[in-house]
């Protein structure tokens, strides 16, 4: 979770009669929930505090603050609601109700707009215009860091890899100055930075490869635990795929020496750190795990890549497999899924250990 609390402003309460205490009681409940990490309750009370202020105070400085606080918290959960709250806060701020930073609120609005439609070029351009207007005086705020992260994500999807690298680096630099640090934002910025350094780069140097690996390794351990193979974070998946693909590339191109100093065993299941803890006796012992075979199409195209697959077990082997992601398309992923159908357990594992496992296939071509 990125905020254990990012409060835009604290409300200074003067003595007041019980008749106007509703929004204050909700605000206090919001703060208590936020400090305890109960984000569901914080969202509920934060929104109610804002709504009560609208009813009790109307156009007022405290209404603007409560709308902003709710928008910042709601951003991760309901961006449409966050957008409405940011817009209300900006409208009040522009009419001189309070002293919230209007430029930062505009960034929040632009972030919501693009987050709801990442491929949109016009929204991306609008956000970048706001970011570049502050390039010499970039505020250390969550909205500024998130703005650069979104710009980097848009650029990565648009195959503007050099721009994505620069934007993600700016996002991370700002985010690392925040207190508390928004770990999810930093993880995603690291992932975008690592991927953009290696993807689409036909002149990859050993130093570039090492730099990408170091960023991806940092990103992977910072992503929050996954809940299920059926709801896997797409950017986390891509970070893992590229991390394993770099290994495959290094092996295929005889560049293992470049990665030698990075002493890290890659374990996809451990990387995901499932939220539901597994019992201690969950070790899986395989009797047979036939590796996938390169298809004629893959060999013809000299495909190198990786495939990330989630799977559930039954008493004898793989009961269900889910393709989470693949680099280099169907030719590799179909081979991986097909091979898993033949895997056999040496002994059954307890029922509590059978769900939500992950494996990664590396496809390497060695030229002799």
C-alpha positions in Angstrom: 0.0 0.0 0.0 1.5 3.3 -1.0 0.3 5.4 1.9 0.3 4.8 5.5 -0.8 8.2 5.4 -0.3 10.9 2.9 -2.3 13.7 4.5 -2.5 16.8 2.4 -3.3 19.0 5.4 -4.3 18.7 8.9 -7.5 20.2 10.1 -7.2 22.6 12.9 -10.4 22.3 15.0 -11.6 25.0 17.2 -14.1 24.5 20.0 -17.4 23.7 18.3 -20.9 22.8 19.4 -22.0 19.2 19.1 -24.5 20.3 16.4 -21.7 20.6 13.8 -19.5 17.7 15.0 -20.4 15.0 12.4 -17.6 15.8 9.8 -15.1 16.1 12.7 -16.0 12.7 14.1 -15.7 11.2 10.7 -12.3 12.9 10.2 -11.1 11.5 13.5 -12.3 8.0 12.6 -10.6 8.4 9.2 -7.2 9.3 10.8 -7.5 6.5 13.3 -8.2 3.9 10.5 -5.4 5.3 8.4 -2.9 5.1 11.2 -3.8 1.5 11.9 -3.6 0.5 8.3 -7.3 -0.2 7.9 -7.7 1.4 4.4 -11.2 0.1 3.9 -12.4 2.0 7.0 -10.2 5.0 6.1 -11.9 5.2 2.7 -15.3 5.0 4.2 -14.7 7.6 6.9 -12.7 9.9 4.6 -15.4 10.1 2.1 -18.1 10.6 4.7 -16.0 13.4 6.4 -15.9 15.2 3.0 -19.6 14.6 2.4 -20.6 15.8 5.8 -18.4 18.9 5.4 -20.2 19.6 2.1 -23.6 19.4 4.0 -22.5 21.3 7.1 -20.0 23.9 5.7 -20.5 24.0 1.9 -17.9 26.1 0.2 -15.2 26.2 2.9 -11.5 25.7 3.4 -12.1 22.5 5.4 -14.3 21.1 2.7 -11.4 21.6 0.2 -9.0 19.8 2.6 -11.2 16.9 3.3 -12.0 16.4 -0.4 -8.2 16.5 -1.2 -7.4 14.0 1.6 -10.1 11.6 0.4 -8.8 12.0 -3.2 -5.3 11.1 -2.3 -6.4 8.0 -0.4 -9.0 6.9 -3.0 -6.5 7.2 -5.9 -5.4 3.6 -5.4 -8.9 2.2 -5.0 -11.4 4.2 -7.0 -9.9 6.7 -9.4 -13.3 8.0 -10.6 -14.1 9.0 -7.1 -10.6 10.4 -6.6 -11.0 12.5 -9.7 -14.3 13.9 -8.5 -12.8 14.8 -5.1 -9.7 16.4 -6.7 -11.9 18.5 -9.0 -14.0 19.7 -6.0 -10.9 20.6 -4.1 -9.4 22.5 -7.0 -12.7 24.4 -7.6 -12.7 25.6 -4.0 -8.9 26.3 -4.0 -9.2 28.4 -7.1 -11.9 30.5 -5.4 -9.5 31.1 -2.5 -11.1 28.7 0.0 -7.9 27.7 1.8 -4.3 27.5 0.7 -3.9 24.1 -0.8 -1.3 24.0 -3.7 -3.4 24.3 -6.8 -0.6 23.1 -9.1 -0.4 19.8 -7.1 -4.2 19.3 -7.3 -4.1 19.8 -11.0 -1.4 17.1 -11.2 -3.8 14.8 -9.2 -6.5 15.4 -11.7 -4.2 14.8 -14.7 -3.0 11.6 -13.0 -6.5 10.3 -12.5 -7.4 11.1 -16.1 -4.4 9.2 -17.5 -4.6 6.4 -15.0 -8.1 5.7 -16.2 -6.9 5.6 -19.8 -3.1 5.0 -20.0 -2.9 4.7 -23.8 -4.6 8.1 -24.4 -2.1 10.4 -26.1 -3.9 13.6 -25.4 -4.2 12.9 -21.6 -0.5 11.9 -21.6 0.4 15.1 -23.3 -1.7 17.2 -20.8 0.0 15.5 -17.9 3.5 15.9 -19.3 2.8 19.6 -19.9 2.0 20.0 -16.2 5.1 18.1 -15.2 7.4 20.0 -17.4 6.0 23.3 -16.2 7.5 22.4 -12.8 10.6 20.8 -14.1 12.9 23.4 -12.4 10.9 23.5 -9.2 9.4 20.0 -9.0 7.6 19.6 -5.7 8.3 16.5 -3.6 4.8 15.3 -3.5 3.1 12.0 -4.3 1.2 13.5 -7.2 4.5 14.7 -8.8 6.1 11.2 -8.4 3.0 9.5 -9.6 2.8 11.8 -12.6 6.2 10.9 -13.8 5.5 7.2 -13.2 2.4 7.4 -15.3 4.3 9.3 -18.0 6.8 6.5 -18.0 4.2 3.8 -18.2 2.5 5.5 -21.1 5.8 5.9 -22.9 6.7 2.3 -22.3 3.5 1.1 -23.8 4.0 3.5 -26.7 7.5 2.0 -27.3 9.2 5.3 -26.4 11.8 3.5 -24.3 14.4 6.2 -23.8 11.6 8.6 -22.6 10.2 5.9 -20.4 13.6 5.4 -18.8 13.9 9.1 -18.0 10.4 9.5 -16.7 10.6 6.5 -14.4 13.9 7.6 -13.0 12.4 11.0 -12.2 9.4 9.3 -10.5 11.7 7.2 -8.4 13.9 10.1 -7.4 10.9 12.1 -6.1 9.2 9.1 -4.5 12.4 8.1 -2.5 12.3 11.6 -0.9 8.8 11.2 0.4 8.1 10.1 4.0 6.8 7.5 4.3 8.1 6.2 1.0 5.3 4.9 -1.4 6.8 1.5 -2.0 4.3 0.4 -4.7 5.1 3.6 -6.7 8.9 3.0 -6.3 8.5 -0.7 -7.3 6.6 0.2 -10.5 9.1 3.0 -11.4 12.0 0.5 -10.9 10.2 -2.0 -13.1 9.5 0.5 -15.9 13.1 1.7 -15.7 14.5 -1.8 -15.8 12.3 -2.9 -18.7 12.9 0.3 -20.8 16.7 -0.2 -20.5 16.6 -3.6 -22.2 13.5 -3.8 -24.3 13.9 -2.7 -27.9 17.6 -2.0 -27.4 19.6 -3.9 -30.1 22.9 -2.5 -28.9 22.7 -3.6 -25.3 26.0 -3.5 -23.5 26.9 -5.6 -20.6 26.7 -2.6 -18.3 23.2 -1.9 -19.6 22.1 -5.5 -18.9 23.5 -5.4 -15.4 21.8 -2.0 -14.7 18.5 -3.4 -15.9 18.8 -6.6 -13.8 19.6 -4.5 -10.7 16.6 -2.3 -11.2 14.3 -5.3 -11.8 15.6 -7.2 -8.8 14.9 -4.2 -6.6 11.4 -3.8 -8.1 10.4 -7.5 -7.7 11.0 -7.6 -4.0 9.1 -4.4 -3.5 5.8 -5.4 -5.2 3.1 -6.4 -2.7 2.3 -10.1 -2.2 0.0 -11.4 -4.9 -3.3 -12.9 -3.9 -4.0 -15.3 -6.7 -2.6 -16.5 -10.0 -5.9 -15.3 -11.4 -5.3 -11.6 -10.4 -1.6 -11.2 -11.0 -0.3 -7.6 -11.3 0.5 -7.1 -15.0 3.5 -4.8 -14.4 4.9 -7.2 -11.8 4.4 -10.0 -14.3 6.3 -8.1 -17.0 9.1 -7.3 -14.6 9.5 -10.9 -13.7 9.4 -12.0 -17.4 12.0 -9.5 -18.4 14.2 -10.5 -15.5 14.2 -14.1 -16.6 14.4 -13.2 -20.3 17.6 -11.2 -19.6 19.1 -14.4 -18.1 17.9 -16.3 -21.2 19.5 -13.6 -23.5 22.7 -13.7 -21.6 23.0 -17.5 -21.9 22.0 -17.4 -25.6 24.6 -14.7 -26.4 27.3 -16.1 -24.1 27.1 -13.1 -21.8 26.8 -15.0 -18.5 29.9 -13.3 -17.3 28.1 -10.0 -17.3 25.7 -11.3 -14.7 28.2 -13.3 -12.7 28.5 -10.7 -10.0 24.7 -10.7 -9.4 24.5 -13.7 -7.2 20.8 -14.4 -6.9 18.8 -17.6 -7.4 15.6 -16.9 -9.2 12.6 -18.5 -7.6 9.3 -17.4 -9.2 7.1 -18.9 -6.5 9.1 -17.2 -3.7 9.2 -13.9 -5.6 5.4 -13.7 -5.5 5.2 -14.0 -1.7 1.6 -15.1 -1.6 -0.5 -13.3 1.0 -2.0 -16.6 2.2 0.9 -18.2 4.1 1.6 -21.8 3.2 2.1 -24.5 5.9 5.7 -25.5 6.7 5.4 -28.9 5.0 4.6 -27.5 1.5 7.7 -28.8 -0.3 6.9 -30.1 -3.8 8.9 -33.1 -4.9 8.5 -33.9 -8.6 8.9 -37.3 -10.1 9.0 -35.9 -13.7 8.9 -32.5 -15.2 9.4 -32.7 -18.9 10.8 -29.4 -20.3 9.0 -27.7 -23.1 10.1 -28.4 -26.7 10.8 -25.6 -29.1 8.3 -25.6 -31.9 9.5 -25.4 -35.5 8.2 -21.9 -35.6 10.2 -20.8 -32.6 13.4 -22.4 -33.9 12.9 -20.8 -37.3 12.5 -17.4 -35.7 15.3 -18.0 -33.2 13.0 -17.0 -30.4 14.5 -16.3 -27.0 12.2 -15.4 -24.1 10.4 -16.4 -21.0 6.9 -17.6 -20.0 5.3 -17.1 -16.6 2.7 -19.7 -15.7 0.5 -20.1 -12.5 -0.8 -23.5 -11.6 -2.8 -25.5 -9.1 -2.0 -29.1 -8.1 -4.1 -32.2 -7.6 -2.9 -35.5 -6.0 -0.7 -36.5 -9.0 0.3 -33.4 -10.9 -0.9 -30.2 -12.4 -4.6 -29.8 -12.2 -4.9 -26.3 -13.8 -2.5 -23.9 -15.4 -2.9 -20.2 -16.1 -0.8 -18.3 -18.5 0.2 -15.1 -16.6 2.5 -13.7 -19.3 4.9 -14.4 -22.0 7.7 -12.7 -23.9 7.8 -13.7 -27.6 4.3 -14.9 -28.0 2.2 -18.0 -28.5 5.0 -20.2 -29.9 6.7 -20.3 -26.5 3.7 -20.2 -24.2 1.9 -23.1 -25.9 5.0 -25.2 -25.5 5.3 -24.4 -21.8 1.6 -25.1 -21.0 1.7 -28.4 -23.0 4.7 -29.6 -21.1 3.1 -29.0 -17.7 0.3 -31.4 -18.5 2.8 -34.2 -18.3 4.4 -33.2 -14.9 4.0 -35.8 -12.2 4.4 -35.5 -8.4 6.6 -38.0 -6.6 4.2 -37.8 -3.7 0.9 -35.9 -3.0 1.2 -32.5 -1.2 -1.3 -31.4 1.5 -4.5 -29.8 0.2 -3.5 -26.4 1.8 -0.4 -26.4 -0.4 -2.0 -27.0 -3.8 -3.1 -23.6 -5.0 -1.3 -20.6 -6.5 2.1 -21.8 -7.6 4.1 -20.1 -10.2 6.9 -21.2 -12.5 8.9 -19.5 -15.2 10.3 -21.0 -18.3 13.4 -19.6 -20.0 13.8 -20.3 -23.7 17.5 -20.2 -24.6 19.1 -20.8 -28.0 22.8 -21.8 -28.0 24.7 -21.4 -31.2 27.5 -24.0 -31.5 
